[in-house]
Amino acid sequence: MARVALLVLTLLLVARSVSAQSFALGEAVYEENCAVCHGQLVDAPGPTDDEAGAIPAYYQGHNYLLAVSPETLRAAVLYGVPGAGMQGFGGAISDVQLESLIGYI
């Protein structure tokens, strides 16, 4: 029984470490590729649509990026958003970077 508990504890610690690494990678990808248009993921208003040409992450008191599904975010990042001025990043970021970015958001 002690071995099972030790194994579970070890797995939880490893998962937490991977999670922290994934979060840090997602944050770095966001800062490098997304923040210029979407603003910071902080509790402050970002630029308006007129200023940046895109809906910021934090938009007039509502975090737009939290209101859409991971699948919608994934498609927008990969293929862009036609008519909204957002380019696609497919091929510019790796699958690991993409999944870390989605997890970060």
ChimeraX attribute file (.defattr): number of C-alpha atoms within 10 A of each C-alpha:
attribute: neighborCount
match mode: 1-to-1
recipient: residues
	/A:1	6
	/A:2	7
	/A:3	8
	/A:4	9
	/A:5	10
	/A:6	11
	/A:7	12
	/A:8	12
	/A:9	12
	/A:10	12
	/A:11	12
	/A:12	12
	/A:13	12
	/A:14	12
	/A:15	12
	/A:16	12
	/A:17	12
	/A:18	12
	/A:19	15
	/A:20	13
	/A:21	13
	/A:22	20
	/A:23	19
	/A:24	15
	/A:25	20
	/A:26	22
	/A:27	21
	/A:28	17
	/A:29	19
	/A:30	23
	/A:31	16
	/A:32	10
	/A:33	14
	/A:34	18
	/A:35	17
	/A:36	13
	/A:37	20
	/A:38	24
	/A:39	22
	/A:40	18
	/A:41	19
	/A:42	10
	/A:43	11
	/A:44	13
	/A:45	17
	/A:46	22
	/A:47	21
	/A:48	17
	/A:49	14
	/A:50	8
	/A:51	10
	/A:52	15
	/A:53	14
	/A:54	18
	/A:55	22
	/A:56	25
	/A:57	23
	/A:58	22
	/A:59	19
	/A:60	13
	/A:61	10
	/A:62	14
	/A:63	18
	/A:64	14
	/A:65	19
	/A:66	12
	/A:67	9
	/A:68	10
	/A:69	10
	/A:70	15
	/A:71	10
	/A:72	11
	/A:73	19
	/A:74	17
	/A:75	14
	/A:76	17
	/A:77	21
	/A:78	18
	/A:79	15
	/A:80	17
	/A:81	14
	/A:82	10
	/A:83	8
	/A:84	11
	/A:85	13
	/A:86	17
	/A:87	14
	/A:88	15
	/A:89	17
	/A:90	16
	/A:91	9
	/A:92	11
	/A:93	14
	/A:94	11
	/A:95	12
	/A:96	12
	/A:97	18
	/A:98	22
	/A:99	17
	/A:100	22
	/A:101	25
	/A:102	22
	/A:103	15
	/A:104	19
	/A:105	17
